[in-house]
Amino acid sequence: MSQMNAQIDRLERSIRSLSTEKDSLFDQLQMRQAEVESSQSLLEVLQSQNTELVSKLMARLPQRDRKILYARFFEERDSDEVCEQFDVDRDYLRVLLHRAILKFGELYRQSDNCA
């Protein structure tokens, strides 16, 4: 009988220990979930801010640069389509894209958002 009581006591201690461990793990999981949700919210804010900044900077570019960048990167059209639209060959499109990207970069560096 004494041996059975000792086994019951060990089982009860194990159950309490497991319950405490489960509660601790659950608390950690909730904290992680809160961190993830907070990170997602921050990411959404940053993406929104970046979208606004890109829109503002794009609006400041010359129309041709804006249209080329938009077609190539936002609409994700291939080079051949963009070449056809702007009636240029692939080599000259690369030059135009390079120059437009340089102008965009310069506008970005001039903006207050650049650290």
Kinemage of the C-alpha trace (Angstrom):
@kinemage 1
@onewidth
@group {chain A} dominant
@subgroup {mainchain}
@vectorlist {calphas} color= white
{ca met a 1} P 0.000 0.000 0.000
{ca ser a 2} L 2.814 2.388 0.886
{ca gln a 3} L 4.540 1.671 -2.413
{ca met a 4} L 1.295 2.386 -4.299
{ca asn a 5} L 0.885 5.718 -2.451
{ca ala a 6} L 4.464 6.650 -3.349
{ca gln a 7} L 3.775 5.919 -7.021
{ca ile a 8} L 0.552 7.968 -6.875
{ca asp a 9} L 2.477 10.858 -5.285
{ca arg a 10} L 5.122 10.688 -8.035
{ca leu a 11} L 2.428 10.647 -10.714
{ca glu a 12} L 0.653 13.625 -9.129
{ca arg a 13} L 3.950 15.560 -8.951
{ca ser a 14} L 4.647 14.677 -12.586
{ca ile a 15} L 1.172 15.832 -13.575
{ca arg a 16} L 1.614 19.131 -11.699
{ca ser a 17} L 5.035 19.571 -13.254
{ca leu a 18} L 3.684 18.876 -16.731
{ca ser a 19} L 0.781 21.239 -16.134
{ca thr a 20} L 3.164 23.998 -15.020
{ca glu a 21} L 5.398 23.326 -18.012
{ca lys a 22} L 2.363 23.405 -20.334
{ca asp a 23} L 1.271 26.733 -18.852
{ca ser a 24} L 4.768 28.138 -19.273
{ca leu a 25} L 4.944 26.988 -22.890
{ca phe a 26} L 1.503 28.431 -23.553
{ca asp a 27} L 2.605 31.780 -22.083
{ca gln a 28} L 5.730 31.736 -24.262
{ca leu a 29} L 3.611 30.925 -27.300
{ca gln a 30} L 1.283 33.843 -26.572
{ca met a 31} L 4.260 36.183 -26.186
{ca arg a 32} L 5.724 34.976 -29.490
{ca gln a 33} L 2.372 35.405 -31.195
{ca ala a 34} L 2.140 38.966 -29.881
{ca glu a 35} L 5.676 39.648 -31.147
{ca val a 36} L 4.796 38.282 -34.591
{ca glu a 37} L 1.609 40.349 -34.758
{ca ser a 38} L 3.523 43.445 -33.690
{ca ser a 39} L 6.202 42.763 -36.312
{ca gln a 40} L 3.556 42.259 -38.990
{ca ser a 41} L 1.918 45.553 -38.052
{ca leu a 42} L 5.261 47.329 -38.200
{ca leu a 43} L 6.020 45.728 -41.562
{ca glu a 44} L 2.639 46.856 -42.909
{ca val a 45} L 3.307 50.422 -41.748
{ca leu a 46} L 6.770 50.415 -43.311
{ca gln a 47} L 5.445 48.992 -46.571
{ca ser a 48} L 2.721 51.634 -46.619
{ca gln a 49} L 5.268 54.377 -45.977
{ca asn a 50} L 7.550 52.997 -48.678
{ca thr a 51} L 4.664 52.837 -51.147
{ca glu a 52} L 3.832 56.470 -50.425
{ca leu a 53} L 7.462 57.515 -50.778
{ca val a 54} L 7.922 55.621 -54.042
{ca ser a 55} L 4.742 57.190 -55.421
{ca lys a 56} L 5.926 60.675 -54.481
{ca leu a 57} L 9.364 60.111 -55.978
{ca met a 58} L 7.952 58.571 -59.155
{ca ala a 59} L 5.727 61.627 -59.603
{ca arg a 60} L 8.829 63.837 -59.562
{ca leu a 61} L 10.515 61.947 -62.407
{ca pro a 62} L 10.186 63.034 -66.027
{ca gln a 63} L 7.196 61.375 -67.687
{ca arg a 64} L 9.235 59.058 -69.914
{ca asp a 65} L 11.366 57.804 -67.001
{ca arg a 66} L 8.266 57.295 -64.890
{ca lys a 67} L 6.502 55.340 -67.643
{ca ile a 68} L 9.529 53.149 -68.366
{ca leu a 69} L 10.107 52.315 -64.696
{ca tyr a 70} L 6.418 51.690 -64.165
{ca ala a 71} L 6.116 49.389 -67.178
{ca arg a 72} L 9.257 47.433 -66.391
{ca phe a 73} L 9.072 47.123 -62.603
{ca phe a 74} L 5.482 47.691 -61.487
{ca glu a 75} L 3.699 46.034 -64.399
{ca glu a 76} L 6.611 43.552 -64.630
{ca arg a 77} L 6.532 43.620 -68.404
{ca asp a 78} L 9.445 42.037 -70.205
{ca ser a 79} L 12.007 44.114 -72.023
{ca asp a 80} L 10.677 43.290 -75.480
{ca glu a 81} L 7.231 44.653 -74.631
{ca val a 82} L 8.692 47.831 -73.159
{ca cys a 83} L 10.977 48.257 -76.178
{ca glu a 84} L 7.999 47.958 -78.489
{ca gln a 85} L 5.935 50.460 -76.479
{ca phe a 86} L 8.714 53.074 -76.476
{ca asp a 87} L 10.032 52.203 -79.937
{ca val a 88} L 13.591 51.589 -78.755
{ca asp a 89} L 15.987 48.649 -79.019
{ca arg a 90} L 17.040 46.578 -76.016
{ca asp a 91} L 20.408 48.313 -75.629
{ca tyr a 92} L 18.851 51.761 -75.537
{ca leu a 93} L 16.152 50.537 -73.114
{ca arg a 94} L 18.938 49.445 -70.753
{ca val a 95} L 20.424 52.947 -70.995
{ca leu a 96} L 17.039 54.569 -70.351
{ca leu a 97} L 16.349 52.279 -67.385
{ca his a 98} L 19.803 52.937 -65.968
{ca arg a 99} L 19.345 56.697 -66.199
{ca ala a 100} L 15.828 56.556 -64.747
{ca ile a 101} L 17.040 54.430 -61.831
{ca leu a 102} L 19.894 56.877 -61.205
{ca lys a 103} L 17.421 59.790 -61.166
{ca phe a 104} L 15.115 57.899 -58.822
{ca gly a 105} L 18.067 57.127 -56.539
{ca glu a 106} L 19.097 60.760 -56.483
{ca leu a 107} L 15.565 61.838 -55.577
{ca tyr a 108} L 15.532 59.222 -52.818
{ca arg a 109} L 18.822 60.451 -51.390
{ca gln a 110} L 17.470 63.999 -51.419
{ca ser a 111} L 14.306 62.964 -49.580
{ca asp a 112} L 14.014 63.242 -45.808
{ca asn a 113} L 13.464 59.465 -45.576
{ca cys a 114} L 17.047 58.646 -46.458
{ca ala a 115} L 19.232 58.165 -43.402
